[in-house]
Every structure is written in C-alpha cells, then in structure tokens.
Amino acid sequence: MKSKADALPRLMQAALATRYGGPEVIEFKEVPLPACGPGMVLVKVEASAVNAGDARARGLQVAQPMRTLMRLVLGVRRLRKPILGTVYAGTVVALGEGATAFRIGDRVFGATPGMSFGGHARYAAVPQDSAIARMPQGADAGDLVSLVFGGATALFFLEKAGAAPGKKALIYGASGAVGSMAVQIANIQGMTVTAVASGKNRELVTSLGADNFLAYDAPGFTLPAAAFDLVLDAVGKLPGKLAQAALKPGGQSATVGGTTVSKETAAHMQTLAEWFKAGKLKPVIQQRFAFEDIIKAHELVDSGRKVGSAVLMMGSGE
Ligand SMILES: NC(=O)c1ccc[n+]([C@@H]2O[C@H](COP(=O)([O-])OP(=O)(O)OC[C@H]3O[C@@H](n4cnc5c(N)ncnc54)[C@H](OP(=O)(O)O)[C@@H]3O)[C@@H](O)[C@H]2O)c1
C-alpha cells in the first residue's frame, strides 16, 4: 500500500452501532484503520451523513418477514459491520496495490458499495471502481456528501420510471433526502414537475424548481387523475392504487418503498458533481452536525421529518 509518507495512524475514531436499537446504541471507539486492499483507496473522511439507510440498519426498521431477512444479511444478533455510513467525502491518503484511478491528495466523494457501510469513521476504504468521483475544485465536502444518497437514489428510480424531457412528473414526498434531489433532477432532465409535500415545506420545494406544488396535509387533498407520465414515490408512502390513478395511460411509476434497491454508480457521482459545479443541483441540508453529535443526527432521521440531509462534519482528529 502506498500512503502519504507512511504518516497514517494505526487507530482511528469511529461511531459504531454496537447492537440493534435506537440512536443511543451508537458508541465511539478507537478501531484499526480499514484495510486498503488491492484496487482500493483509503479516504480521510471530511464529511458523511446519516441517512434513512443507516437508521434502518441500526434499528432494523422494517416489517416482518424483511426484518428476519435483514438480520441474516446484516448480522443475526448485531451488525457484522457496526460502522454505519453509506456516503463520504474526503481526501485520498493511501492507495491499495494496483489502484491507479486516483492519486494521493485527490478530493473525492461517493457511496460505499452494497452493505459495506463504513462512512461514520475518520477513514474509509473503498474500491476505486465503486461509486466514487472527484469533488469539483474547492467544493465543500458537506455540500457534496449531501447529494450522494438522495441524488443517486433519485437518478436510479427516475430512470426506472422512464424519465425523459417533456414528460409530466409527479414527485411524491418531495422534502426528504431523496425527494429534494428528485424534484431538482426531474427539473434538470426537462420534465414538468408537480411536487407533493406537507404545506410547511412548500417554499423550499418550490425553490428547488417544482412547477406545481400540492400539500398532502391540506384539507381535501387528492392527486389529479390520469395527469402524469411518471410518478415517483420518493418516500415510500403513496399507496400504489393512488399512484396508478394519477398516471396517464401508458405512464410509469416507481417507488423507493418496494423491494427494488437502488444501485449507485460512478457515473451517478460524476453527473451529480457536474450539475453541482454548474449550479444546477443545490445541496439541501437541514442540519450539519459535528461527528461527536452523530446521535443527534440519528434522532433527526428517526423523526421522519428530516428535510434534505443530516450531514456529519468530521472536523480535525484521527
Ligand atoms: N429502495 C431503495 O433503494 C431506497 C434508497 C434510498 C432510500 N430509500 C427509502 O426512501 C425513503 C425516503 O428516504 P429519505 O432519505 O428521503 O428519507 P427522509 O429524508 O428521512 O424523509 C423525510 C421526509 O419525508 C417526508 N414525509 C414523511 N411522511 C410523508 C408522507 N406521508 N407523505 C409525504 N412526505 C412525507 C417528511 O416531510 P413532512 O415532515 O412534510 O411529512 C420528511 O421531509 C426511506 O424510507 C428510505 O429507506 C429506499
């Protein structure tokens, strides 16, 4: 492994979910740096985020029989990989054998692959061929990291629902991490966007480029019938029958709430970085937390009311 003057510490600070449960199960520990194997890069993390995926894994927040399945995948009694965190932004500090795509000192951001997690630590090791891209020059790591989870998920599911310029799109649940990115991305992709969120988030969602806004908590709320080419349920709470009724004949719907799992790619990261650099895609961050306050970030996610992302700023320290 090549590293910067072999100056890496042996141990690092990490936040571990030591058992399944609420935010209080998160504990800080000193652990060895992750192994930077062949084809991998080691990133000194500047920013991460606590996302719905982290909260779901930490609290096994799914109904049976998925819960049993999840235990089998993640660990029967406790998480096999207790350092959560699916997103990161930071600086490459070491290269595994044969890793040539990045150089030491590159600032990168991305998603840790599959169920590997690992972003809630001072260092994360990721394959160079995973969903990783260079940060635009001078970009703020917190801004970039806030795009990853929602942005990649929105890109994946919009494509699945047949996104194309000129289409009329309905984005249901437009204020969360996925929804706030989906509204912007559908807009960038040239679609006419109707966004649904609670009335308190009208201003934010409209500022993201929604052409029309519907408040799901307004008296007599209904979706227009047979009005959309594409319906994306970005929060997994729109009954399938209502989604179907809102579609024009031949329209397509997708939901984040089903069994389909989005797959993030390096191409997604490059697209998000380009749109960010061009000023087309804005970070939506409810709050930035110091790494030490990660439990508060988990609590915000568990509230179910999070607007955009809950970003963790790692600060200095090993
Ligand atoms: N299948 C996949 O691959 C995949 C990938 C990523 C995420 N997901 C899932 O997608 C869901 C959303 O993720 P996220 O990160 O965007 O979550 P999030 O940021 O925690 O979502 C919170 C937002 O949802 C809104 N909301 C809550 N109940 C609502 C309702 N009944 N109708 C409309 N909006 C509602 C809230 O707004 P109000 O306060 O206004 O209600 C809040 O702004 C999660 O369940 C996550 O697990 C799935």
The ligand as a Gaussian input file, in Angstrom:
#p B3LYP/6-31G(d) Opt

LIG

0 1
 N      -35.235000       1.301000      -2.263000
 C      -34.097000       1.973000      -2.163000
 O      -33.085000       1.615000      -2.793000
 C      -34.029000       3.183000      -1.320000
 C      -32.936000       4.050000      -1.429000
 C      -32.917000       5.208000      -0.648000
 C      -33.963000       5.451000       0.226000
 N      -34.979000       4.574000       0.336000
 C      -36.105000       4.816000       1.243000
 O      -36.701000       6.005000       0.812000
 C      -37.345000       6.627000       1.903000
 C      -37.010000       8.106000       1.864000
 O      -35.625000       8.300000       2.126000
 P      -35.130000       9.753000       2.512000
 O      -33.695000       9.644000       2.811000
 O      -35.584000      10.730000       1.521000
 O      -35.926000       9.947000       3.865000
 P      -36.045000      11.226000       4.765000
 O      -35.156000      12.298000       4.274000
 O      -35.874000      10.783000       6.171000
 O      -37.582000      11.627000       4.536000
 C      -38.165000      12.501000       5.424000
 C      -39.184000      13.357000       4.675000
 O      -40.318000      12.557000       4.323000
 C      -41.449000      13.367000       4.381000
 N      -42.656000      12.587000       4.657000
 C      -42.860000      11.819000       5.742000
 N      -44.078000      11.235000       5.650000
 C      -44.624000      11.648000       4.484000
 C      -45.845000      11.382000       3.827000
 N      -46.775000      10.570000       4.352000
 N      -46.073000      11.946000       2.638000
 C      -45.151000      12.770000       2.070000
 N      -43.964000      13.070000       2.646000
 C      -43.705000      12.509000       3.849000
 C      -41.180000      14.320000       5.519000
 O      -41.840000      15.526000       5.271000
 P      -43.051000      16.026000       6.216000
 O      -42.463000      16.344000       7.534000
 O      -43.551000      17.200000       5.492000
 O      -44.045000      14.902000       6.249000
 C      -39.661000      14.492000       5.508000
 O      -39.246000      15.715000       4.890000
 C      -36.843000       5.909000       3.163000
 O      -37.852000       5.043000       3.616000
 C      -35.663000       5.118000       2.661000
 O      -35.445000       3.960000       3.409000
 C      -35.046000       3.452000      -0.419000

